[in-house]
Amino acid sequence: MKDRRGFTLIEIMIALAIVGIVTIIATTNFSSWQSHYSGVGFQREFLSLCGEARTRSMSSSLQHRLLIDMNAGTVTLQRGDLGTASGTWVIAAPGVVGTRGAGINDVTCTPVVAVPTTFALVFNPDGEVLIQDNTSTSTATPLTQADVHLSAAAVADRATIRVFGWTSKARLANGWL
């Protein structure tokens, strides 16, 4: 008679249980990793658009603006038709969309301006930044500083992008300032 060795039902069940536990741990870590990098990616792309708006406005002598929709969590770079008080805007670069909990929580400005859910940061060729609280008109208010609070799935991934009105430079800081 031949020796027939194999796995018992208990050994197979133990192996499946171990594989299941490892799969659950890996899936949980993968989901938190995706949320973290979605938040960090949105922060970097937003900051990059700030720098791009500044550079394009100074090099082309045309206004550029970041159209920000807090409800949709989108930021779009647009080019104006004039150096100041542009009336027509066209999309200059692909928009940035927050995913997996990444988005724009709120904005605080100096001087204090009531910021609606859709507004724009306008970059002038002279290096000044203005805020448009009504994006359908060409009127804008000079800005000293704007703090854009970016949300994320984890509290540790929250950040602030600070845009300085006189130099049009932007800085990224961890947490909400």
Secondary structure as UniProt FT lines:
FT   HELIX           9..60
FT   STRAND          64..69
FT   TURN            70..73
FT   STRAND          74..80
FT   STRAND          89..97
FT   TURN            100..101
FT   STRAND          103..110
FT   STRAND          118..123
FT   TURN            125..126
FT   STRAND          129..132
FT   TURN            135..136
FT   STRAND          141..142
FT   STRAND          145..151
FT   HELIX           155..157
FT   STRAND          159..164
FT   TURN            165..167
FT   STRAND          170..174
//
